Amino acid sequence: MLLEAILLGVAVSMDGFSAGFAYGIRALKIPLISLLIIALSSAVSIMVSMLLGHALSSYLPLGIASIVGGSLLLVLGGGVIYTSVIGCNSEGDLFDARAEGRGSLLSLLRNPEKADLDKSGTISAGEAFILGGILATDAFAAGLGASLVGFPPVLTGFFVGLSKIVLVSAGLYLGRRSVMFVSSRGASLAAGLILSAMGLINIIT
């Protein structure tokens, strides 16, 4: 389960890479405390959802629980792939600072890099709580499915938090250097493929 937990952590943290990349392009800063808040939000989110999933699994036969969990991961992965290919979260939306609804909850859900609400150029601790909550939504959904197929909550939460730190930082680094061959759409597509593959494997095995 160690490798699977690492892969899951990477998959649900790819949105952090996308946000970090967008911040890097705009030369925005994420202080260490804000980065830790973002990572902790996802780690706690997935552990809470996994605990709920474990409670639910006690009412399901083992084989059924694995199929349900795998199906949740497969659906989540498919949704991420759909969004990355033809969904509303297109490259134009992601990097267009003039998009309507800037600062609104819907806009933040579509474009997490807009969480710099005061336009200070730095993500404060308060803004990090908002951004962390947004980036934790995939982690919560994935946690339900992962718990039903037997992932350990604490270990998975650890790798989710660690992956979030690494990928947000990597996104910032590459964005600041305008490494344009890396795209948020590509990162999202990779995340969706990983989640879908893990779900499908758990369904058929």
C-alpha positions in Angstrom: 0.0 0.0 0.0 3.0 2.3 0.4 3.4 2.9 -3.4 -0.4 3.3 -3.8 -0.5 5.9 -1.0 2.3 7.8 -2.7 0.6 7.8 -6.1 -2.7 8.9 -4.5 -0.9 11.7 -2.7 0.6 12.9 -6.0 -2.6 12.6 -7.9 -4.7 14.6 -5.5 -2.0 17.2 -5.2 -1.7 18.0 -8.9 -4.1 20.9 -8.5 -1.6 22.4 -6.1 1.0 22.2 -8.8 -1.4 24.0 -11.2 -2.1 26.8 -8.7 1.6 27.1 -7.8 2.6 27.3 -11.5 0.0 30.1 -12.0 1.4 31.9 -8.9 4.9 31.5 -10.2 4.1 33.1 -13.6 2.6 36.1 -11.8 5.6 36.3 -9.4 3.3 35.8 -6.4 4.7 34.5 -3.2 3.6 31.7 -0.8 5.4 32.0 2.6 6.3 28.8 4.4 3.5 29.1 7.0 0.9 29.5 4.2 2.3 26.5 2.3 2.1 24.4 5.5 -1.5 25.5 6.0 -2.4 24.5 2.4 -0.7 21.1 2.8 -2.3 20.5 6.2 -5.7 21.3 4.9 -5.5 18.6 2.3 -3.9 16.1 4.7 -6.6 16.6 7.3 -9.4 16.6 4.6 -8.4 13.2 3.3 -7.9 11.7 6.8 -11.3 12.8 7.9 -13.0 11.5 4.7 -11.1 8.2 5.1 -12.3 7.8 8.6 -15.9 8.4 7.3 -15.2 5.8 4.6 -13.9 3.3 7.1 -17.1 3.7 9.1 -19.1 3.2 6.0 -17.2 0.1 5.0 -18.2 -1.6 8.2 -21.7 -1.8 6.7 -20.5 -3.2 3.4 -19.2 -6.7 2.4 -15.4 -6.6 1.7 -15.8 -7.2 -2.0 -18.5 -4.6 -2.4 -16.6 -2.0 -0.4 -13.6 -2.5 -2.8 -15.8 -2.1 -5.9 -17.5 1.0 -4.5 -14.2 2.6 -3.5 -12.7 1.8 -6.8 -15.7 3.2 -8.6 -15.4 6.5 -6.6 -11.8 6.8 -7.6 -12.6 6.0 -11.2 -15.4 8.6 -11.3 -13.2 11.2 -9.7 -10.4 10.5 -12.1 -12.8 10.7 -15.0 -14.1 14.0 -13.8 -10.6 15.4 -13.5 -9.8 14.2 -17.0 -13.0 15.8 -18.4 -12.1 19.1 -16.7 -8.6 19.0 -18.0 -9.6 18.3 -21.6 -12.9 20.0 -22.3 -14.1 21.4 -19.0 -14.5 25.0 -17.9 -11.0 25.1 -16.4 -9.3 25.9 -19.7 -5.9 27.5 -20.0 -7.5 30.7 -21.1 -9.6 30.8 -17.9 -6.6 29.9 -15.7 -4.3 32.6 -16.9 -6.8 35.4 -17.7 -6.6 37.8 -14.8 -9.6 39.7 -16.3 -12.0 36.8 -16.0 -15.4 37.8 -14.6 -16.2 37.0 -11.0 -12.6 37.5 -9.7 -12.5 36.9 -6.0 -15.9 35.1 -5.9 -16.2 31.6 -4.6 -17.1 30.2 -8.0 -14.1 31.9 -9.6 -11.8 30.6 -6.9 -13.1 27.1 -7.3 -12.3 27.3 -11.1 -9.1 29.3 -10.7 -7.4 28.7 -7.3 -4.5 31.1 -8.2 -7.0 34.0 -7.6 -6.9 33.4 -3.9 -4.6 36.5 -3.5 -7.8 38.4 -2.6 -6.0 41.6 -1.4 -3.7 41.6 -4.5 -0.7 42.0 -2.2 1.4 39.6 -4.2 1.7 37.2 -1.3 -0.7 34.5 0.0 -1.3 35.4 3.6 -2.2 32.8 6.3 -5.9 33.7 6.0 -5.9 33.4 2.2 -4.0 30.1 2.6 -6.9 28.7 4.6 -9.3 29.6 1.7 -6.9 28.2 -0.9 -6.2 25.1 1.2 -9.9 24.4 1.5 -10.4 24.7 -2.3 -7.4 22.4 -3.0 -8.6 19.9 -0.5 -11.9 19.1 -2.3 -10.3 16.5 -4.5 -8.5 15.0 -1.5 -11.8 14.6 0.4 -13.5 12.9 -2.5 -10.5 10.6 -3.1 -10.3 9.8 0.6 -13.7 8.2 0.6 -12.8 5.9 -2.3 -9.3 5.1 -0.9 -10.6 4.1 2.5 -13.1 1.6 1.0 -10.2 -0.1 -0.8 -8.1 -0.3 2.3 -5.7 2.6 2.2 -4.3 3.6 5.7 -5.6 7.1 6.7 -2.5 8.4 8.5 0.0 7.2 6.0 -2.1 8.5 3.1 -2.7 11.8 4.8 1.0 12.2 5.3 1.8 11.6 1.6 -1.0 13.9 0.5 0.4 16.7 2.7 4.0 16.1 1.6 3.0 15.9 -2.1 1.1 19.2 -1.8 4.2 20.9 -0.4 6.5 19.5 -3.1 4.1 20.1 -6.0 3.1 23.6 -5.0 6.7 24.5 -4.6 7.6 22.9 -7.9 4.8 24.8 -9.6 6.1 28.1 -8.2 9.7 27.3 -9.2 8.8 26.4 -12.8 6.3 29.2 -13.2 8.8 31.8 -12.1 11.1 30.6 -14.8 8.3 30.5 -17.3 8.8 26.9 -18.2 5.9 26.9 -20.6 6.2 23.3 -21.7 4.6 22.4 -18.3 0.9 23.1 -18.3 -1.8 23.0 -15.6 -4.0 21.0 -18.1 -1.2 18.4 -18.5 -0.9 18.1 -14.7 -4.6 17.7 -14.3 -4.7 15.0 -17.0 -1.9 13.1 -15.3 -3.8 13.2 -12.0 -7.0 12.0 -13.6 -5.3 9.1 -15.3 -3.6 8.0 -12.0 -6.9 8.1 -10.1 -8.8 6.3 -12.9 -6.1 3.6 -13.1 -6.1 3.0 -9.3 -9.9 2.8 -9.3 -10.0 0.4 -12.2 -7.4 -1.8 -10.7 -9.3 -2.1 -7.5 -12.5 -2.8 -9.3 -11.1 -5.7 -11.4 -8.8 -7.3 -8.7 
